[in-house]
Amino acid sequence: MRPFILILALTAPPAFAQTPADMAPEVRACHDAAGFGDVAPDCIGNAADACQAAHSQPDTTLAISECLMAETEAWDTLLNREYRALRDARPDQADLLLDAQRAWIALRDADCTMAYDRYGGGSMRTVAAADCQLRHTAIRTLQLRNMQPN
């Protein structure tokens, strides 16, 4: 019996233009520029757009999804910061805040599952779900910021 030899191609993965850390300044600027009460500024998604434009294969589903997910992670960092700040500012409401956050997570997951399922087996479903996650996360971040006591 001849031995089976597996030869792996040593190729670089597709270039990922930006990481969540790279996007952090642009996402923070969007967060900071949003006025009180503004939870859906036009700048949400700009970091992902710039990432996609700089990607080696900008028009692929993979590039679009990677960039959306990276911006989502940058917003999630801010969301966690806002959550902790609000919890610390309103310790008497910590349990209510935790309940609200858990309910928000369930809503986000249900909405984004619907966005994903809407496209059936098509590749657009990944982009739709990633965009949904980004928008929900950014909006929730700004909502938490707006709940801070004056």
NUKE-37737 format. One record per atom (N, C-alpha, C): residue number from 1; x, y, z; atom name. Coordinates in steps of 0.001 Angstrom, whole numbers, plus 500000, padded with zeros to 6 digits. Example, Ala and Ser with C-alpha at 12.3 -4.5 7.8 and 13.67 -1.06 7.14 Angstrom:
<pt 1,<513190,494310,507800>,N>
<pt 1,<512300,495500,507800>,CA>
<pt 1,<513200,496700,507800>,C>
<pt 2,<512850,497750,507080>,N>
<pt 2,<513670,498940,507140>,CA>
<pt 2,<512900,500030,507870>,C>
This chain:
<pt 1,<500833,498829,500000>,N>
<pt 1,<500000,500000,500000>,CA>
<pt 1,<500882,501241,500000>,C>
<pt 2,<500584,502180,499145>,N>
<pt 2,<501364,503413,499040>,CA>
<pt 2,<500916,504384,500110>,C>
<pt 3,<501838,505077,500742>,N>
<pt 3,<501447,506046,501757>,CA>
<pt 3,<500753,507240,501101>,C>
<pt 4,<499771,507745,501809>,N>
<pt 4,<499025,508913,501336>,CA>
<pt 4,<499727,510160,501851>,C>
<pt 5,<500099,511029,500976>,N>
<pt 5,<500803,512249,501356>,CA>
<pt 5,<499903,513434,501050>,C>
<pt 6,<499688,514222,502074>,N>
<pt 6,<498876,515421,501922>,CA>
<pt 6,<499813,516613,501803>,C>
<pt 7,<499674,517318,500722>,N>
<pt 7,<500501,518497,500497>,CA>
<pt 7,<499607,519717,500670>,C>
<pt 8,<500004,520561,501589>,N>
<pt 8,<499251,521774,501835>,CA>
<pt 8,<499863,522932,501072>,C>
<pt 9,<499023,523672,500433>,N>
<pt 9,<499491,524867,499736>,CA>
<pt 9,<499718,525949,500776>,C>
<pt 10,<500890,526511,500750>,N>
<pt 10,<501218,527574,501688>,CA>
<pt 10,<500964,528915,501024>,C>
<pt 11,<499753,529332,501148>,N>
<pt 11,<499382,530614,500573>,CA>
<pt 11,<498850,531514,501663>,C>
<pt 12,<499013,532773,501461>,N>
<pt 12,<498510,533741,502425>,CA>
<pt 12,<496992,533834,502303>,C>
<pt 13,<496324,534025,503440>,N>
<pt 13,<494880,534227,503360>,CA>
<pt 13,<494589,535560,502697>,C>
<pt 14,<493361,535781,502270>,N>
<pt 14,<493034,537060,501660>,CA>
<pt 14,<493378,538207,502608>,C>
<pt 15,<493838,539295,502050>,N>
<pt 15,<494221,540439,502870>,CA>
<pt 15,<493000,541025,503553>,C>
<pt 16,<493099,541151,504847>,N>
<pt 16,<492032,541777,505619>,CA>
<pt 16,<492502,543183,505888>,C>
<pt 17,<491803,544138,505328>,N>
<pt 17,<492265,545517,505305>,CA>
<pt 17,<492360,546153,506681>,C>
<pt 18,<491412,545905,507554>,N>
<pt 18,<491420,546556,508847>,CA>
<pt 18,<490946,545604,509928>,C>
<pt 19,<491441,545838,511119>,N>
<pt 19,<490995,545088,512281>,CA>
<pt 19,<490071,545984,513095>,C>
<pt 20,<489362,545417,514078>,N>
<pt 20,<488543,546265,514935>,CA>
<pt 20,<489362,547378,515595>,C>
<pt 21,<490596,547079,515965>,N>
<pt 21,<491449,548102,516574>,CA>
<pt 21,<491747,549225,515584>,C>
<pt 22,<491936,548876,514314>,N>
<pt 22,<492168,549899,513293>,CA>
<pt 22,<490947,550792,513127>,C>
<pt 23,<489792,550218,513306>,N>
<pt 23,<488544,550953,513113>,CA>
<pt 23,<488145,551767,514333>,C>
<pt 24,<488745,551475,515467>,N>
<pt 24,<488333,552106,516720>,CA>
<pt 24,<488305,553631,516655>,C>
<pt 25,<489319,554309,516102>,N>
<pt 25,<489245,555774,516071>,CA>
<pt 25,<488054,556299,515272>,C>
<pt 26,<487774,555696,514119>,N>
<pt 26,<486649,556162,513303>,CA>
<pt 26,<485314,555863,513989>,C>
<pt 27,<485215,554715,514627>,N>
<pt 27,<483988,554366,515335>,CA>
<pt 27,<483798,555279,516546>,C>
<pt 28,<484885,555536,517292>,N>
<pt 28,<484789,556466,518431>,CA>
<pt 28,<484377,557854,517961>,C>
<pt 29,<484911,558292,516838>,N>
<pt 29,<484546,559609,516299>,CA>
<pt 29,<483068,559642,515942>,C>
<pt 30,<482551,558581,515364>,N>
<pt 30,<481124,558501,515040>,CA>
<pt 30,<480304,558559,516326>,C>
<pt 31,<480714,557773,517306>,N>
<pt 31,<480046,557749,518610>,CA>
<pt 31,<480027,559138,519230>,C>
<pt 32,<481177,559786,519243>,N>
<pt 32,<481297,561093,519896>,CA>
<pt 32,<480564,562195,519139>,C>
<pt 33,<480460,562059,517833>,N>
<pt 33,<479808,563092,517017>,CA>
<pt 33,<478283,563000,517070>,C>
<pt 34,<477764,561842,517444>,N>
<pt 34,<476308,561677,517515>,CA>
<pt 34,<475777,562522,518663>,C>
<pt 35,<474848,563372,518357>,N>
<pt 35,<474258,564212,519385>,CA>
<pt 35,<473385,563418,520334>,C>
<pt 36,<473104,563997,521487>,N>
<pt 36,<472235,563340,522448>,CA>
<pt 36,<470897,563021,521787>,C>
<pt 37,<470459,561811,521920>,N>
<pt 37,<469211,561381,521308>,CA>
<pt 37,<469378,560792,519917>,C>
<pt 38,<470499,561060,519283>,N>
<pt 38,<470765,560525,517943>,CA>
<pt 38,<471336,559120,518102>,C>
<pt 39,<470550,558128,517745>,N>
<pt 39,<471020,556752,517877>,CA>
<pt 39,<471279,556085,516531>,C>
<pt 40,<471105,556835,515459>,N>
<pt 40,<471346,556262,514126>,CA>
<pt 40,<472040,557278,513225>,C>
<pt 41,<473229,557737,513628>,N>
<pt 41,<473917,558701,512769>,CA>
<pt 41,<474365,558059,511455>,C>
<pt 42,<474514,558884,510452>,N>
<pt 42,<474917,558408,509125>,CA>
<pt 42,<476300,557766,509108>,C>
<pt 43,<477098,558025,510123>,N>
<pt 43,<478466,557500,510128>,CA>
<pt 43,<478548,556016,510503>,C>
<pt 44,<477465,555427,510976>,N>
<pt 44,<477486,553982,511254>,CA>
<pt 44,<477693,553264,509920>,C>
<pt 45,<478694,552436,509857>,N>
<pt 45,<479018,551697,508633>,CA>
<pt 45,<480139,552315,507829>,C>
<pt 46,<480533,553556,508167>,N>
<pt 46,<481606,554198,507395>,CA>
<pt 46,<482942,553480,507535>,C>
<pt 47,<483245,552994,508728>,N>
<pt 47,<484510,552276,508921>,CA>
<pt 47,<484510,550986,508106>,C>
<pt 48,<483379,550305,508063>,N>
<pt 48,<483277,549081,507254>,CA>
<pt 48,<483411,549394,505773>,C>
<pt 49,<482827,550510,505345>,N>
<pt 49,<482951,550911,503942>,CA>
<pt 49,<484406,551184,503575>,C>
<pt 50,<485122,551893,504458>,N>
<pt 50,<486541,552186,504199>,CA>
<pt 50,<487364,550902,504194>,C>
<pt 51,<487053,550007,505105>,N>
<pt 51,<487726,548711,505162>,CA>
<pt 51,<487518,547944,503864>,C>
<pt 52,<486288,547914,503416>,N>
<pt 52,<485968,547188,502188>,CA>
<pt 52,<486709,547787,500998>,C>
<pt 53,<486756,549104,500922>,N>
<pt 53,<487443,549765,499807>,CA>
<pt 53,<488927,549430,499790>,C>
<pt 54,<489509,549211,500977>,N>
<pt 54,<490940,548910,501067>,CA>
<pt 54,<491234,547415,500968>,C>
<pt 55,<490222,546611,500918>,N>
<pt 55,<490388,545161,500888>,CA>
<pt 55,<490933,544728,499526>,C>
<pt 56,<491686,543640,499520>,N>
<pt 56,<492260,543155,498258>,CA>
<pt 56,<491189,542645,497292>,C>
<pt 57,<490056,542222,497813>,N>
<pt 57,<488933,541763,496981>,CA>
<pt 57,<487665,542451,497499>,C>
<pt 58,<487527,543755,497244>,N>
<pt 58,<486500,544559,497906>,CA>
<pt 58,<485049,544180,497635>,C>
<pt 59,<484767,543572,496520>,N>
<pt 59,<483377,543307,496162>,CA>
<pt 59,<482922,541889,496494>,C>
<pt 60,<483717,541168,497262>,N>
<pt 60,<483329,539805,497602>,CA>
<pt 60,<482479,539800,498873>,C>
<pt 61,<481647,538789,498970>,N>
<pt 61,<480826,538621,500170>,CA>
<pt 61,<481713,538505,501398>,C>
<pt 62,<482833,537821,501256>,N>
<pt 62,<483757,537646,502369>,CA>
<pt 62,<484308,538995,502835>,C>
<pt 63,<484750,539822,501919>,N>
<pt 63,<485302,541128,502286>,CA>
<pt 63,<484253,541997,502955>,C>
<pt 64,<483082,542038,502382>,N>
<pt 64,<482007,542868,502941>,CA>
<pt 64,<481674,542389,504356>,C>
<pt 65,<481516,541095,504522>,N>
<pt 65,<481166,540537,505834>,CA>
<pt 65,<482268,540752,506855>,C>
<pt 66,<483515,540519,506454>,N>
<pt 66,<484646,540723,507374>,CA>
<pt 66,<484680,542163,507867>,C>
<pt 67,<484491,543091,506971>,N>
<pt 67,<484553,544506,507342>,CA>
<pt 67,<483383,544904,508239>,C>
<pt 68,<482201,544407,507938>,N>
<pt 68,<481050,544682,508796>,CA>
<pt 68,<481269,544104,510191>,C>
<pt 69,<481793,542895,510252>,N>
<pt 69,<482030,542257,511550>,CA>
<pt 69,<483125,542979,512333>,C>
<pt 70,<484145,543474,511647>,N>
<pt 70,<485202,544203,512336>,CA>
<pt 70,<484664,545510,512922>,C>
<pt 71,<483831,546225,512168>,N>
<pt 71,<483250,547448,512726>,CA>
<pt 71,<482319,547113,513881>,C>
<pt 72,<481591,546024,513770>,N>
<pt 72,<480715,545608,514869>,CA>
<pt 72,<481526,545376,516139>,C>
<pt 73,<482673,544728,516009>,N>
<pt 73,<483524,544489,517179>,CA>
<pt 73,<484000,545800,517794>,C>
<pt 74,<484316,546785,516959>,N>
<pt 74,<484743,548089,517474>,CA>
<pt 74,<483595,548756,518240>,C>
<pt 75,<482389,548676,517691>,N>
<pt 75,<481217,549219,518396>,CA>
<pt 75,<480950,548437,519674>,C>
<pt 76,<481155,547133,519646>,N>
<pt 76,<480906,546304,520827>,CA>
<pt 76,<481828,546698,521980>,C>
<pt 77,<483042,547086,521660>,N>
<pt 77,<483953,547573,522699>,CA>
<pt 77,<483368,548816,523366>,C>
<pt 78,<482849,549724,522553>,N>
<pt 78,<482217,550927,523108>,CA>
<pt 78,<480935,550577,523857>,C>
<pt 79,<480172,549628,523349>,N>
<pt 79,<478947,549208,524023>,CA>
<pt 79,<479266,548723,525433>,C>
<pt 80,<480288,547896,525558>,N>
<pt 80,<480666,547387,526876>,CA>
<pt 80,<481120,548508,527803>,C>
<pt 81,<481812,549482,527255>,N>
<pt 81,<482227,550644,528050>,CA>
<pt 81,<481009,551426,528528>,C>
<pt 82,<480057,551664,527628>,N>
<pt 82,<478845,552406,527989>,CA>
<pt 82,<478011,551633,529012>,C>
<pt 83,<477934,550338,528838>,N>
<pt 83,<477179,549498,529775>,CA>
<pt 83,<477786,549609,531180>,C>
<pt 84,<479095,549456,531290>,N>
<pt 84,<479764,549541,532597>,CA>
<pt 84,<479585,550922,533216>,C>
<pt 85,<479706,551966,532395>,N>
<pt 85,<479561,553327,532908>,CA>
<pt 85,<478143,553556,533428>,C>
<pt 86,<477158,553079,532702>,N>
<pt 86,<475774,553252,533128>,CA>
<pt 86,<475495,552441,534395>,C>
<pt 87,<475991,551229,534423>,N>
<pt 87,<475820,550386,535615>,CA>
<pt 87,<476458,551050,536840>,C>
<pt 88,<477648,551624,536642>,N>
<pt 88,<478343,552284,537752>,CA>
<pt 88,<477635,553569,538174>,C>
<pt 89,<477049,554275,537204>,N>
<pt 89,<476368,555530,537501>,CA>
<pt 89,<475010,555305,538166>,C>
<pt 90,<474420,554152,537922>,N>
<pt 90,<473090,553844,538461>,CA>
<pt 90,<473095,552457,539116>,C>
<pt 91,<473868,552317,540195>,N>
<pt 91,<473957,550984,540819>,CA>
<pt 91,<472613,550468,541323>,C>
<pt 92,<471698,551356,541665>,N>
<pt 92,<470376,550937,542132>,CA>
<pt 92,<469545,550318,541010>,C>
<pt 93,<469949,550531,539770>,N>
<pt 93,<469223,549980,538624>,CA>
<pt 93,<470021,548904,537890>,C>
<pt 94,<471057,548380,538525>,N>
<pt 94,<471932,547404,537868>,CA>
<pt 94,<471165,546164,537412>,C>
<pt 95,<470249,545679,538244>,N>
<pt 95,<469481,544487,537857>,CA>
<pt 95,<468550,544777,536685>,C>
<pt 96,<467927,545964,536692>,N>
<pt 96,<467060,546346,535577>,CA>
<pt 96,<467868,546493,534287>,C>
<pt 97,<469041,547079,534405>,N>
<pt 97,<469907,547241,533237>,CA>
<pt 97,<470319,545886,532677>,C>
<pt 98,<470674,544960,533561>,N>
<pt 98,<471046,543620,533109>,CA>
<pt 98,<469870,542945,532396>,C>
<pt 99,<468679,543065,532952>,N>
<pt 99,<467490,542496,532309>,CA>
<pt 99,<467260,543132,530933>,C>
<pt 100,<467409,544451,530874>,N>
<pt 100,<467214,545163,529604>,CA>
<pt 100,<468247,544717,528571>,C>
<pt 101,<469483,544549,529015>,N>
<pt 101,<470541,544144,528085>,CA>
<pt 101,<470299,542731,527565>,C>
<pt 102,<469873,541859,528435>,N>
<pt 102,<469568,540492,528003>,CA>
<pt 102,<468412,540482,527000>,C>
<pt 103,<467406,541314,527249>,N>
<pt 103,<466278,541408,526315>,CA>
<pt 103,<466733,541987,524980>,C>
<pt 104,<467629,542982,525028>,N>
<pt 104,<468145,543554,523794>,CA>
<pt 104,<468911,542500,522989>,C>
<pt 105,<469719,541707,523661>,N>
<pt 105,<470486,540657,522974>,CA>
<pt 105,<469525,539685,522277>,C>
<pt 106,<468452,539307,522959>,N>
<pt 106,<467468,538402,522353>,CA>
<pt 106,<466816,539051,521133>,C>
<pt 107,<466480,540336,521242>,N>
<pt 107,<465887,541056,520106>,CA>
<pt 107,<466868,541131,518939>,C>
<pt 108,<468105,541516,519232>,N>
<pt 108,<469122,541604,518183>,CA>
<pt 108,<469288,540266,517481>,C>
<pt 109,<469411,539213,518261>,N>
<pt 109,<469617,537890,517670>,CA>
<pt 109,<468428,537460,516816>,C>
<pt 110,<467214,537733,517292>,N>
<pt 110,<466028,537367,516518>,CA>
<pt 110,<465944,538181,515231>,C>
<pt 111,<466178,539497,515332>,N>
<pt 111,<466143,540341,514137>,CA>
<pt 111,<467192,539903,513116>,C>
<pt 112,<468383,539614,513589>,N>
<pt 112,<469467,539270,512665>,CA>
<pt 112,<469303,537863,512094>,C>
<pt 113,<468656,536992,512835>,N>
<pt 113,<468321,535673,512287>,CA>
<pt 113,<467309,535833,511155>,C>
<pt 114,<466340,536724,511362>,N>
<pt 114,<465375,536987,510285>,CA>
<pt 114,<466071,537575,509061>,C>
<pt 115,<467001,538512,509281>,N>
<pt 115,<467735,539108,508155>,CA>
<pt 115,<468503,538030,507394>,C>
<pt 116,<469114,537117,508126>,N>
<pt 116,<469872,536023,507525>,CA>
<pt 116,<468948,535095,506738>,C>
<pt 117,<467855,534685,507353>,N>
<pt 117,<466934,533729,506727>,CA>
<pt 117,<466218,534305,505511>,C>
<pt 118,<466103,535606,505464>,N>
<pt 118,<465400,536253,504355>,CA>
<pt 118,<466001,535884,502997>,C>
<pt 119,<467306,535623,502986>,N>
<pt 119,<468000,535343,501724>,CA>
<pt 119,<468151,533845,501454>,C>
<pt 120,<467488,533014,502234>,N>
<pt 120,<467535,531572,501987>,CA>
<pt 120,<468958,531060,501958>,C>
<pt 121,<469323,530404,500895>,N>
<pt 121,<470655,529835,500779>,CA>
<pt 121,<471644,530746,500079>,C>
<pt 122,<471245,531964,499764>,N>
<pt 122,<472123,532862,499023>,CA>
<pt 122,<473251,533445,499863>,C>
<pt 123,<474298,533856,499204>,N>
<pt 123,<475458,534405,499908>,CA>
<pt 123,<475168,535763,500553>,C>
<pt 124,<474121,536445,500085>,N>
<pt 124,<473767,537746,500664>,CA>
<pt 124,<473327,537615,502118>,C>
<pt 125,<472942,536425,502523>,N>
<pt 125,<472454,536256,503891>,CA>
<pt 125,<473530,536588,504917>,C>
<pt 126,<474764,536277,504610>,N>
<pt 126,<475858,536580,505533>,CA>
<pt 126,<476049,538082,505665>,C>
<pt 127,<475977,538783,504561>,N>
<pt 127,<476110,540241,504576>,CA>
<pt 127,<474934,540864,505327>,C>
<pt 128,<473735,540381,505074>,N>
<pt 128,<472546,540925,505734>,CA>
<pt 128,<472636,540736,507246>,C>
<pt 129,<473052,539569,507679>,N>
<pt 129,<473171,539309,509118>,CA>
<pt 129,<474281,540149,509740>,C>
<pt 130,<475399,540295,509051>,N>
<pt 130,<476506,541098,509579>,CA>
<pt 130,<476122,542570,509668>,C>
<pt 131,<475419,543061,508667>,N>
<pt 131,<474956,544452,508691>,CA>
<pt 131,<473952,544659,509827>,C>
<pt 132,<473073,543704,510031>,N>
<pt 132,<472098,543767,511120>,CA>
<pt 132,<472811,543835,512468>,C>
<pt 133,<473803,542985,512660>,N>
<pt 133,<474569,542985,513917>,CA>
<pt 133,<475244,544340,514138>,C>
<pt 134,<475834,544886,513086>,N>
<pt 134,<476505,546183,513184>,CA>
<pt 134,<475513,547257,513611>,C>
<pt 135,<474414,547355,512917>,N>
<pt 135,<473457,548435,513198>,CA>
<pt 135,<472845,548305,514584>,C>
<pt 136,<472468,547105,514954>,N>
<pt 136,<471922,546909,516303>,CA>
<pt 136,<472948,547288,517377>,C>
<pt 137,<474187,546871,517194>,N>
<pt 137,<475217,547131,518197>,CA>
<pt 137,<475511,548622,518310>,C>
<pt 138,<475646,549303,517192>,N>
<pt 138,<475916,550743,517220>,CA>
<pt 138,<474759,551506,517866>,C>
<pt 139,<473550,551173,517469>,N>
<pt 139,<472384,551862,518025>,CA>
<pt 139,<472286,551619,519523>,C>
<pt 140,<472491,550386,519967>,N>
<pt 140,<472411,550093,521400>,CA>
<pt 140,<473501,550833,522167>,C>
<pt 141,<474668,550944,521591>,N>
<pt 141,<475752,551686,522232>,CA>
<pt 141,<475315,553120,522500>,C>
<pt 142,<474732,553741,521506>,N>
<pt 142,<474296,555132,521652>,CA>
<pt 142,<473098,555243,522596>,C>
<pt 143,<472225,554257,522601>,N>
<pt 143,<471122,554262,523561>,CA>
<pt 143,<471651,554224,524992>,C>
<pt 144,<472618,553355,525245>,N>
<pt 144,<473198,553268,526591>,CA>
<pt 144,<473871,554579,526979>,C>
<pt 145,<474572,555177,526028>,N>
<pt 145,<475206,556475,526299>,CA>
<pt 145,<474153,557511,526672>,C>
<pt 146,<473042,557512,525973>,N>
<pt 146,<471994,558499,526218>,CA>
<pt 146,<471261,558278,527545>,C>
<pt 147,<471419,557107,528143>,N>
<pt 147,<470790,556833,529439>,CA>
<pt 147,<471619,557330,530618>,C>
<pt 148,<472824,557800,530329>,N>
<pt 148,<473706,558291,531401>,CA>
<pt 148,<473057,559484,532101>,C>
<pt 149,<473202,559540,533424>,N>
<pt 149,<472666,560713,534127>,CA>
<pt 149,<473443,561963,533716>,C>
<pt 150,<472760,563080,533710>,N>
<pt 150,<473409,564341,533302>,CA>
<pt 150,<474357,564853,534351>,C>
